[in-house]
Amino acid sequence: MSAQLLHDLLHGGDMDGQALPSVPLPADNAIQARLAHPRIAGCSHTPAELAAALRASLGSGDVNQLATAYDWTGVSATAAKPMMQKLERMSRSPLTGGYFFNANDGVVQLVQGTSTISEYSITRRAGCLFLQF
């Protein structure tokens, strides 16, 4: 799906879900709230918190922060290296838009740069939302 088609669908109201703001923010209230409460700083509990984490990490190009949004459960050390490389490539381009489809165990589409659209599964584990490849 092209970035323009996704944009048209989003703004035409033909998609059911939750849009992510298109402007990357260095920090917002959801991120600040997570950082202010160390017991919950390690994960996103709501789609808004996951969106804030993605905006912040992709906006700053911080691969380590982006990695906190990934579900590492059951990933071996051997499998972790290519996943970190994928996250590194992903972190090189800022988030310009995105869309959640049933964010609780659903899918998120991220628009990066002018036309790169990627889809990732979302899973809930121990009350937290995470990306999966």
Rosetta silent file (secondary structure, phi, psi, omega in degrees, C-alpha in Angstrom):
SEQUENCE: MSAQLLHDLLHGGDMDGQALPSVPLPADNAIQARLAHPRIAGCSHTPAELAAALRASLGSGDVNQLATAYDWTGVSATAAKPMMQKLERMSRSPLTGGYFFNANDGVVQLVQGTSTISEYSITRRAGCLFLQF
SCORE:     score description
SCORE:     0.000 S_00000001
   1 L     0.000  130.662 -179.475    0.000    0.000    0.000 S_00000001
   2 L   -74.164  158.707  178.431    1.467    3.368   -0.955 S_00000001
   3 H   -61.602  -37.513 -179.953    1.897    6.131    1.602 S_00000001
   4 H   -66.336  -41.794  178.030   -0.574    8.284   -0.373 S_00000001
   5 H   -63.681  -43.741  177.448   -3.231    5.546   -0.368 S_00000001
   6 H   -60.470  -43.990  178.390   -2.758    5.026    3.367 S_00000001
   7 H   -59.485  -46.734 -179.701   -3.038    8.803    3.893 S_00000001
   8 H   -62.281  -41.837  178.757   -6.219    8.963    1.796 S_00000001
   9 H   -65.687  -41.938  179.984   -7.778    6.034    3.671 S_00000001
  10 H   -62.681  -46.590 -175.666   -6.874    7.502    7.034 S_00000001
  11 H   -82.714  -14.277  176.531   -8.258   10.922    6.273 S_00000001
  12 H   -87.066   -7.575  178.995  -11.281    9.584    4.420 S_00000001
  13 L    76.168   17.207 -177.070  -12.444    7.686    7.498 S_00000001
  14 L   -88.880    2.521 -179.044  -12.497    4.363    5.640 S_00000001
  15 L  -119.376  139.907  179.132  -10.280    2.570    8.148 S_00000001
  16 L   -98.495  118.553 -179.428  -11.266    1.379   11.589 S_00000001
  17 L   163.179 -153.097 -173.799   -8.565    1.932   14.133 S_00000001
  18 E  -133.170  118.529 -179.438   -6.452    4.566   15.805 S_00000001
  19 E   -78.116  146.884  172.203   -4.184    6.981   13.955 S_00000001
  20 E   -93.458  141.773  175.091   -0.788    7.945   15.320 S_00000001
  21 L   -57.405  144.054 -174.214    0.102   11.647   15.217 S_00000001
  22 L   -85.898  -13.808 -178.407    2.325   12.318   12.218 S_00000001
  23 L   -97.150  117.253  177.868    4.758   14.719   13.902 S_00000001
  24 L   -64.715  132.879  178.765    7.481   13.003   15.931 S_00000001
  25 L  -110.344  141.059  179.569    7.749   14.564   19.364 S_00000001
  26 L   -64.188  -34.412  176.617   10.908   14.462   21.484 S_00000001
  27 L  -162.927  148.755  175.172    8.811   13.626   24.541 S_00000001
  28 L  -138.338 -177.588 -174.058    5.157   13.847   25.449 S_00000001
  29 H   -59.656  -38.010 -179.054    3.022   13.290   28.516 S_00000001
  30 H   -64.925  -43.004  178.287    2.787    9.514   28.067 S_00000001
  31 H   -67.295  -45.218 -179.535    6.584    9.144   27.868 S_00000001
  32 H   -60.784  -38.936  178.423    7.139   11.594   30.733 S_00000001
  33 H   -64.995  -40.252  178.340    4.635    9.665   32.867 S_00000001
  34 H   -63.578  -42.675 -177.822    6.439    6.378   32.105 S_00000001
  35 H   -70.443  -28.775 -179.498    9.804    7.874   33.006 S_00000001
  36 H   -75.689  -16.895 -178.609    8.435    9.395   36.216 S_00000001
  37 L  -121.381   90.420 -174.635    7.262    5.972   37.425 S_00000001
  38 H   -55.434  -29.252 -177.817   10.225    3.538   37.291 S_00000001
  39 H   -68.276  -20.858  179.057    8.069    0.491   37.995 S_00000001
  40 H  -115.151    4.764 -175.197    6.256    0.994   34.674 S_00000001
  41 L   -66.723  -15.855 -174.770    9.064    2.635   32.684 S_00000001
  42 L   -84.530   -8.682 -178.132    9.927   -0.634   30.962 S_00000001
  43 L  -155.152  166.002  177.595    6.813   -1.093   28.861 S_00000001
  44 E   -99.818  125.235 -179.184    3.771    0.470   27.227 S_00000001
  45 L   -92.190  -20.348 -177.080    0.457   -0.478   28.796 S_00000001
  46 L  -129.541  161.397  174.881   -1.812    1.304   26.300 S_00000001
  47 H   -57.689  -36.221  179.057   -1.759    1.988   22.561 S_00000001
  48 H   -63.898  -40.236  178.107   -1.135    5.676   23.385 S_00000001
  49 H   -67.611  -39.587  177.742    1.946    4.770   25.428 S_00000001
  50 H   -65.183  -42.445  177.902    3.244    2.487   22.659 S_00000001
  51 H   -60.772  -41.966  179.320    2.656    5.255   20.099 S_00000001
  52 H   -64.241  -41.058  179.003    4.530    7.712   22.333 S_00000001
  53 H   -64.269  -41.047  178.861    7.428    5.273   22.720 S_00000001
  54 H   -67.928  -43.677  177.711    7.612    4.755   18.952 S_00000001
  55 H   -59.022  -46.742 -177.029    7.397    8.497   18.230 S_00000001
  56 H   -66.350  -46.518 -176.497   10.139    9.252   20.745 S_00000001
  57 H   -70.608  -41.322  179.840   12.512    6.464   19.702 S_00000001
  58 H   -75.964  -28.859  176.761   12.055    6.924   15.946 S_00000001
  59 H   -68.792  -33.715 -178.789   12.107   10.714   16.306 S_00000001
  60 H   -97.415   -9.430 -177.537   15.454   10.605   18.071 S_00000001
  61 L    71.667   25.007 -175.583   16.878    7.642   16.142 S_00000001
  62 L   -89.790   99.114 -177.925   17.492    5.827   19.430 S_00000001
  63 H   -64.355  -33.712  179.752   17.710    2.105   18.618 S_00000001
  64 H   -67.198  -40.563  176.567   18.018    1.171   22.300 S_00000001
  65 H   -67.191  -39.802  177.199   14.802    2.974   23.163 S_00000001
  66 H   -61.263  -38.947 -179.209   13.127    1.366   20.133 S_00000001
  67 H   -62.101  -24.634  178.162   14.313   -2.057   21.347 S_00000001
  68 L   -71.365  -16.158  178.459   12.295   -1.595   24.559 S_00000001
  69 L   -90.531   -0.816 -178.133    9.140   -1.665   22.415 S_00000001
  70 E   -98.575  142.812  178.262   10.028   -5.082   20.974 S_00000001
  71 L   -84.376  103.646 -177.416    8.900   -8.391   22.509 S_00000001
  72 L   -90.635    3.563 -178.149   12.157  -10.233   23.242 S_00000001
  73 L   -57.146  124.901  176.633   10.440  -13.165   24.973 S_00000001
  74 L    76.500    6.118 -179.225   11.998  -16.433   23.834 S_00000001
  75 L   -85.840  123.922  179.238   14.520  -14.768   21.494 S_00000001
  76 L   -75.458  165.056  177.722   17.911  -16.474   21.599 S_00000001
  77 H   -61.245  -36.048  179.356   21.183  -14.538   21.544 S_00000001
  78 H   -66.129  -41.905 -179.254   21.744  -15.795   17.995 S_00000001
  79 H   -76.087  -23.509 -176.899   18.341  -14.543   16.820 S_00000001
  80 H   -67.339  -34.800 -176.710   18.688  -11.232   18.697 S_00000001
  81 H   -60.367  -50.945  178.653   21.539   -9.934   16.510 S_00000001
  82 H   -66.083  -30.139  177.824   19.562   -9.792   13.228 S_00000001
  83 H   -67.894  -41.376  176.870   16.577   -8.349   15.076 S_00000001
  84 H   -64.791  -35.423  177.244   18.741   -5.572   16.527 S_00000001
  85 H   -64.840  -39.787  177.629   20.106   -4.921   13.032 S_00000001
  86 H   -65.162  -42.667  177.555   16.539   -4.585   11.737 S_00000001
  87 H   -63.605  -37.275  177.572   15.692   -2.216   14.608 S_00000001
  88 H   -61.709  -46.705  177.978   18.850   -0.230   13.814 S_00000001
  89 H   -61.789  -41.730 -179.421   17.771    0.187   10.173 S_00000001
  90 H   -62.764  -38.220 -175.758   14.272    1.101   11.337 S_00000001
  91 H   -73.946  -10.448 -179.189   15.613    3.740   13.751 S_00000001
  92 L   -76.719  -14.303 -176.802   17.441    5.589   10.962 S_00000001
  93 L  -122.433  127.277 -177.462   14.221    7.021    9.536 S_00000001
  94 L   -68.458  152.591  176.851   11.822    9.208   11.534 S_00000001
  95 E   -73.641  125.576  177.185    8.179    8.277   11.974 S_00000001
  96 E  -110.424  -11.454  177.878    5.960   10.410    9.730 S_00000001
  97 E  -179.324  172.406  179.193    2.678    8.609   10.380 S_00000001
  98 E  -179.493  168.229 -175.440    1.154    5.418   11.535 S_00000001
  99 E  -154.372  130.376  174.837   -2.005    3.528   12.258 S_00000001
 100 E   -91.965  137.265  169.971   -3.067    0.897   14.785 S_00000001
 101 E  -116.830  110.830 -179.227   -5.398   -1.909   13.777 S_00000001
 102 L    47.690   66.657 -171.337   -6.793   -3.541   16.926 S_00000001
 103 L   -58.201  -22.721  175.271   -3.740   -2.470   18.910 S_00000001
 104 L   -85.302  100.378 -173.948   -4.407   -5.037   21.634 S_00000001
 105 L    61.482   48.460 -179.417   -2.902   -8.077   19.937 S_00000001
 106 L  -127.357 -136.541 -175.332   -3.282   -6.466   16.537 S_00000001
 107 E  -137.046  145.882  171.252   -1.155   -4.740   13.918 S_00000001
 108 E  -123.560  135.897  173.105    0.507   -1.341   13.610 S_00000001
 109 E  -105.884  127.957  178.517    1.482    0.242   10.308 S_00000001
 110 E  -112.608  133.225  175.399    4.329    2.740   10.532 S_00000001
 111 E  -106.102  120.534 -179.429    5.065    5.287    7.824 S_00000001
 112 E  -121.681  140.361 -177.365    8.686    6.385    7.859 S_00000001
 113 L    66.076 -144.454 -177.082   10.240    8.974    5.607 S_00000001
 114 L   -91.006  -24.093 -174.347    8.220    9.818    2.521 S_00000001
 115 L  -151.735    2.853 -177.928    6.972    6.389    1.506 S_00000001
 116 E   -82.181  117.918  178.463    8.259    3.504    3.617 S_00000001
 117 E  -117.608  126.403  179.440    5.354    1.628    5.186 S_00000001
 118 E  -125.029  143.450  176.812    6.015   -1.279    7.501 S_00000001
 119 E  -112.947  135.592  179.196    3.559   -3.534    9.302 S_00000001
 120 E  -134.261  142.320  174.304    4.318   -5.109   12.661 S_00000001
 121 E   -72.228  148.613  174.456    2.297   -7.378   14.886 S_00000001
 122 E  -115.550  133.850  177.901    1.407   -6.072   18.327 S_00000001
 123 E  -129.161  152.384  175.747    1.219   -8.471   21.238 S_00000001
 124 E  -108.830  125.854  177.851    0.259   -8.044   24.877 S_00000001
 125 E  -137.218  126.134  179.726    2.455   -9.785   27.426 S_00000001
 126 L    53.134   38.572  177.373    2.209   -9.268   31.191 S_00000001
 127 L    81.136    5.049 -177.396   -0.010   -6.248   30.616 S_00000001
 128 E  -115.392  147.507  175.853    2.412   -4.576   28.180 S_00000001
 129 E   -97.623  135.028 -178.434    2.126   -3.953   24.431 S_00000001
 130 E  -137.636  152.435  169.779    5.111   -4.888   22.260 S_00000001
 131 E   -76.955  151.673  170.814    6.081   -5.019   18.580 S_00000001
 132 E  -136.911  147.054  175.088    6.831   -8.375   16.993 S_00000001
 133 L  -101.473    0.000    0.000    8.458   -9.194   13.639 S_00000001
